[in-house]
Amino acid sequence: MRWEDLKFRLSEFWAEFKTQKTGLLGLAVLVVLVSVAILAPFLADPTTIVNWHRIEHWEENPRGVPPVWINYFSVKKRALHYVSDPELLENKTVEKVIGNTTYKMRYETWEAEYDFTSDLPPSGIFIKIRVNQLVANISNPVLFIYFERPDEPSELSGPIFYTDITNIELKVFLHQEEQVRSKAWFFAKSQDPTFTERVPDANQMTPERTMLVLFAKPGVGMESEATMVPLRGKYKLRISIFFFSDQEKTEMVRVVFQGRAYGLLGTDTYGRDIYAGLVWGVWVALAIGFLTSLISIMIGLIYGVTSAYLGGKWDEVLQRLNDIVYSMPVLPLLIMMAAAWRPSIWNIVILLAIFSWPGFAKIVRSMALQIKEQPFVEAAKAAGASGFRIVVRHIAPQILPYTFAVMALGVPGAILTEAGLSFLGLGDPTIPTWGQILHDANMNAAAIKGMWWWVLPPGVAIAIVGLTFALIGMAMDAILNPKMRKYK
């Protein structure tokens, strides 16, 4: 086909496609989806795609909290996520005499300030400290953490947490530590005479109750979201590190007040940003849909045209093989093969393509049987053209326009099948696919727990992509399929 002919046919197709309003709507949505896939590194954390399964990568994020815009619809405003790199206040070396020996001790004091203005406190406090030991096997530094409220209650004076820094990097989830929960329990007990009736001992002081008590005004019901009265103001977290050797120094101190709401779509129970997973899932869905549909269409096109052109016994043999593949129970086979193979997105594409071509091959064969009887095909045979040339230059191009419509309609099926496999736990767990997000939500009973932000976004995304290609496919089918074509 000459370039001039191709250009003319494309312009003619576009002129007809513009009359299909549903097709234009689907095309507009597709442009948005492709743009999101291309701009994913700029729209979301670029490390999401490689760190989705690494839970430690998300340790700073709050776990299982809704999106920040929920504050616009809530009576009680939730505290937002806040990360602080504390300021170094003191770095002093002192000498202490014990017996006849003089010891040098150096201490550093860091302070992080948090302005609490919401109705509900942060969901947790995470502290990360990295110490560089220039010489191994020296005495361990000692860490003290002080929590200062605006009202400075005496029950919380002094360190609420202390420990030896036995590792080069120390991570402390302050609200989960037994010392802190015990301090909060005694504080609430001293402020509320009825507190022990609801929380008899410190072992029942959950991390959530601990955070509520630390940020509540003294009084009855400090441990409950429904009854606590927030103590707004500036809170301070002081961190003191004592070193007993000159061969140690602090490399990093980081304090995170984990929000009770986070990001545009909240987080799951592992702290992963659902918005980032949804954005990166766009290109995964498009890649799976396009590749699967393209491979299966190409196999079906070649297989169907070859079968029709060869005819006779070869056609009979090829069609019986087609019937065998077509009659196989696809989903059980996909489940078995996905369980046997190493979970990978490319393996899933191959598996889906293997079982997706037979139906299209039958349609192509019936079309090719009619085309090969046309005069121009007979003329090519009389001119001595080879079978390969006749198939490639004369038969396949006549069917090719119809394949585009079938390919567009095949994309949603591939995406839905991958989502189904991932939902069953047979997808690629190392990348954020929408099916994988739904699988994790189902495994953690997100719907029962009311975590709608973990369930609805990926489900709606799958529906939108499916509808997009369905609209485009129907518009193309109406233009390219002679049976559906409307003549004026």
Phi, psi and omega in degrees: 000128180288157181298323180296320179293317179298317180298318180295317181293324178293317179294324177293319178296316182295324178298322179283325181295326180295342178277349180267100184295323179294323178295320178295321177297314178297321179295320179297316179294322179297320177299319178296316181297316179295321178297318178297318179297319181290320184268011182307318179297338180263337181273338182216173179304119183293344180271358183301317187297329181260344184246011184301322183269355180268098186298327181296338178293335185254015188296333180285338184283149173293157185252128174064043180247152182283174178291161186292332184289355177293340178297334180289341183245004183252145177290317178262124182279135182269145177293140180268165182291136181218127179248131182235132168260100190303155179270136178281116181268316184224145173214090188236153174243128179236159179247140179227130182262122176237109184070236178257011185246136178258125180251139174262132180228131179244139177226148177239139178237123180246148180226129175245133181249139181228122180266105183267115182234004185267181177269329178244138187284174173301158180278346179183169177233122182244130181237132180233125182231133176239124180246135178260116176262109181290333178233130181285161175061038173256174184297144183282141173293160179242135183250133173235137179236128179245135179246118185246117177272164178298330181267356177048063179290140183295332183293339180251013178285159183079177182291134176267350179204137174210150182193161171281137175273091183272348179247159177296325179238126181246132177239125183235118169268094193302320184289348180263349183287138182299321180299316183291318180296323178293317178300316180296323180295314179295324178295312179297323179297322181285339184261340185229110182298335183262006186297318183291343175290329180266325179232088188299324182216170185293338179295337179267008178275095182287162176304323180294317177296324180299314180295323178296317180295318183296332184249016182254152171291143178302134180157191183282138175077033182292336188268006184238139177299325185287330188246345183292145176252118186293139174261094183282151180145191183266121176258146180234139177240111180258133182239119178246129179240123181256124179250142180246018179207147177283354183268020180229146175206155180275127178266326185200137172229127184221132180237130181237119171269100187290125185291158172271359170214148187209133170062192182277335183226016176075193181229162174267187184288352176261359181086004181286141181284112184293326177299314179298318178296322180292318180295313180290337177290343180296309183291329177295315180297315180295319180297315179297313182297310182295311184296314180299313181295318181297312182296314182294323179294318180295318177298313181297321180295310181296315183296314183293316180294318179298315180299316181292320183289320181292316179063188175059220183295323179298318178299319180296315180296314182296323179290326177292322175296320177300317180297322180296312180294320183295328183272355181291142175288102192295309186300312177301320179294319178297320179296316180296315182289322178294326178288328182280322181277161175292126182303122181204146179296326181288323175298321180295317178300316180297315181297317181294320181293325182299323186257008186255351188269336189302317182299316179293324180299323179294319179295317179298319180300314181296324178289320182292327178298324178285319184292324185290348177268359181288153182303323183292331176288318177298322178296321178295320177296316180296330179281356178090015179294143179287162179299321180297317181294321180297317180295314186284319188265338188240324183266307184302316180300334179288333182266337188305317180303321180294330182295330180295320178294317180295322180296317178298320180287339181276342182298311181301323179298320179294318180295316180295321180294317177297318179297321178296317178295317178295321179298327178278000179087017182249011178271187178278111185281353185271351180232152182278095172259157181295323177295322179294320177298317178294324177298314179296322178296318180293319180295332180258016177052046183298320182295319180294324181279359179080017180273068184299330182292347178267339186256311187294312184304309179294325178295316178294322179298316178298317180296320181294315180296317178299316179295323181301308182287331176295318178295316179294316181297318179294322179294317179292323179295321179295332181273318190265337181275116183302328182290333182258355183290134179257120180261140180271000000 
